[in-house]
Amino acid sequence: MKPHVLRYWEKEFSQLQPVTRRGNRRYYQQEEILLIRKIRQLLYFEGFTIQGAKSKLSDRQFVKDTTSKIEIEKAQAELPLSAEQQAKDTPENLNNLKTQLKEVLEILK
């Protein structure tokens, strides 16, 4: 996602409140990433308007289901790295991580 789109969504969707740090850098938590993905799906793939997506996300149960532990685990499963692999900084693991991060960026675009 482009930064200006995320900033606009932060204004429109009150559920998106990333932590801001020095230099106005934003840090999104897992739940917020899942919400961003859901907003993207609603707007770009399901044809919702901003207002329609807002009303869909105003349903607390919908948001709870979208950001549930199961959904977080599904999102984490997309980037499978064992604890041993994470601990090793081998070029192979770094290349694997780089590839996975590129895939995540493509998903979020």
C-alpha positions, 0 to 999 in steps of 0.5 A: 500500500502507498503511504498516502493511502494508509494515511487517508484510511487512518483518517477515515477508519477510526480503528486504525491508530498506529503507534507513532514514534520520532519523526512521525513514523508509524508502527502497525500492530498485527491487528491493524495489519489485518484490518488494513488487509480487510479494508483493502479487500472490501474496497478493491475486491468486493466493491464497497465504498468508503462509507460501506466499508466503514459501516461494515467495520463498525460491526464489532463482531466483524472486527473481532473476527477479522483480528482474531487469534486465528486470523493472526495465526493464518497471517503468520503462517504465510511466512513460515520460519522456524525458531532455529531459522530465525536465529541463524543469519545465514545468507540463505535465510536472509534471502528467504526472508527478503523474498517473503517480505517482497511477497508481503509487499505485493499482497499489500499493494 
